[in-house]
Amino acid sequence: MNMKQKLFNPFLTVAGLKALWIGLFFMGLSTWSAGIFHGRFDGVLDLHFSGEKDFLKPLLDNLLNIVSLVLVFYLLGLIFNRGKVRFVDILGTMTLARFPLVLAPAVNFNGVFDRASAAFEASGLRLKNIEITDGDMVLMIAMTCCLVILTVWYIFLLYKAYTVSANLKGTNAVFSFIGGLLAAEIISKILIYNLV
């Protein structure tokens, strides 16, 4: 497997329990990273910064996000591939697909998003009244661009994980993935806000 395949479609050679164990390793790293940099994965597609160092909430976030993804995409795989989908493959590949999230919390490496959140709250939630330094603004823009790249990579991996594990192609794959991702986001938000 070449480097491009490892980064953008490892699921052609890694699935099932092997993918799950590797994915759980990366989930542990992303939980640690989120705890160190004050992050919360409070939704399948979300990363927010809380201003506090906490490792339990990011761990629960990660677990509930994986449950949401697996539940939705396993059911979609059963529907669109007439039951020829293995649960362990969806579980493993969806867990592994989250590996870019290891890097995501590090965009808050010097607390720039913590400071921006505090400034936003201090402004009475009015954008025109926010007091933030030019240096922080430039850094936030640069880090936001990095975050967008990581998010696009993550979504691409989720798509590949789904299509390989459910053996789907074409419009069924695309439209069921889009709908499934939105459903997983909603389910994860409900679970996280009610359980964490």
N, C-alpha and C positions, 0 to 999 in steps of 0.2 A: 504494500500500500504506500503510495507516494504522499508527500506532505500535503499537497492540495486536497487529496481524498481524505486524509486524516482530519483536516480542518473543516472541510465542507460537506463530506458525506461518509463518515466513518461507518455508517450503518450497513454498507454493502458487505463488510467483513465482520462487524461486531454487532451482535444483537443478543437478545435473551438475557440470561444471568450474567454473562461476561459484561455486557453493556450496563446492566444494573449495578454491578459492583464498581465499575469505573465511574459511573454516574454518581453513585453514593459517595465515592471519594471526593469528587469535585463538589458535590453538595456540601460536604463537610468543610471544604476550603472556602466555598462561597459564604457559608454561615460564619466562619471565622472572619473572613474579609468584611462582611456586613457588620459584625459586632465591633471590629476594630474601627471602622470608618463611619459608625453610627447609622448604618443602612437598614432598611426594612424592605423585603420583597413582598409588599402587601397587595399582591395580585399577580396573576400569571405574567403580565406584561409590565409590571410596575416596580419601580425602585424609588423609595423616598428616604429622606434623611431625618432622623428623629432628634439629633443633638445629644443622644445618650448612648453610652456603650452598653450593649445588651446582646447576649448570644442566644438566649432562649427564644425570643420572638423571631429572629431571622430563621432559626431552625424550624420552628412551627410553621412560619410562612412557607419555607421551602417544601416541607412535607405536605401541607395543604395544597400548594400549587401543583405538586406532582400528582396528588390524588385527583385534583380537578382535571388536569390534562389527560391522565390515564383513563378516568371514567368516561370522559367525552369521546376521546379518540378510539377507545376500544369499542364503544357502542357504535360509532360511525363506521368503523372497520367491519363490524358484524353486519351492519345494514348494507353497506356498499360492496362488500366482498362476500356476501351470502354465508357468513359464519366461518370463513376460512382464515381467521385471524387468531394468532396465539396471544393470549393475555400477557405472557412473560415477555414477548417481543415488544409489545407496545409499552409495557412498564419499563423495560430496559432502555429502549431507544429514547423514550420521552425523558427519562431521568438523565441520560447521557447528553441529550440535546441542550441541557441547561448549562453546559460547561463554560460558555463565554461569560456567564454571570459571576464567575470567580473574579474577574477583573473589574466589573462594573462599580462596586462600592468604592474602589480606589479613586474614583473621580473626585471624591471628597477628602483627598489625602491631607489637605491642610485646613480642613473645616470650612472651605469656601461656601458650600451649600448650607451648612449650619448657620453661618453668618448671614447669608442671603435670606434664609427662612426667618431668622430673628429680626432682620431689618424689615421684611415684609409685614410681619406681625406688628412691629413697633409703628409702622406707618398707618396702622388702622386698616390694613388690607387694601391700601390704595397705591397703585403703581406709581403715580406721579410724586408721591411723598416718600418713596424709598430712598434711604441714604445708604449708598454702597459705593465703595471706592472704585476708581477706574481700573485699578489693577485686579480687583476682585471680579469686576464685570468682564474683563478680557479673559481671565482665567475661567470663569463660568461658561463663557461662550465656547472656549476651546474644549473644556471638559464635557460640555453638552454635546458637542460634535462627536467626541469619542464615545459617549454614551449612545448616541444614535447609531453609530457604526456597530457597536456591540449588540444593540437591540435588533438591528436588521440581520446580523449574523445569527443570532439566537432564533429569530423567527424562521429564517431559511433552514436552520437545522431542525426545527420542529416540523417543518413541511417535509423535509427529506425523511425524518424519522417516521412520520405518519405514512407517507407514500410507500416507503420500502417495507415497513412492518405490515401494512394492510394490503400491499401489492395493488396499489391503485395508480391510475394515470389519467391524464386528460381533464376534462371539465368536472367529472365527478370528484377527482382528487382536489382540484383547486377550490371549487365552491364548497365542498364539504369541509375542507380545511379552514377556509375563512369563517364559515358559520361555527365550526367547532372551536376555533380559537376565541371567538367572541363569547360563546357559551362558557368555555373554560374560564375566561376572565371574570365573567359575572359570578359563576359558581365560587371561584376562589375568593372574590371580594366578600361574598356573603359568608363563607366559611371563616375567613380570617377575622372579619369584624364581629362575628358572633362567638368565636372560640378563642381568639388570642387577645 
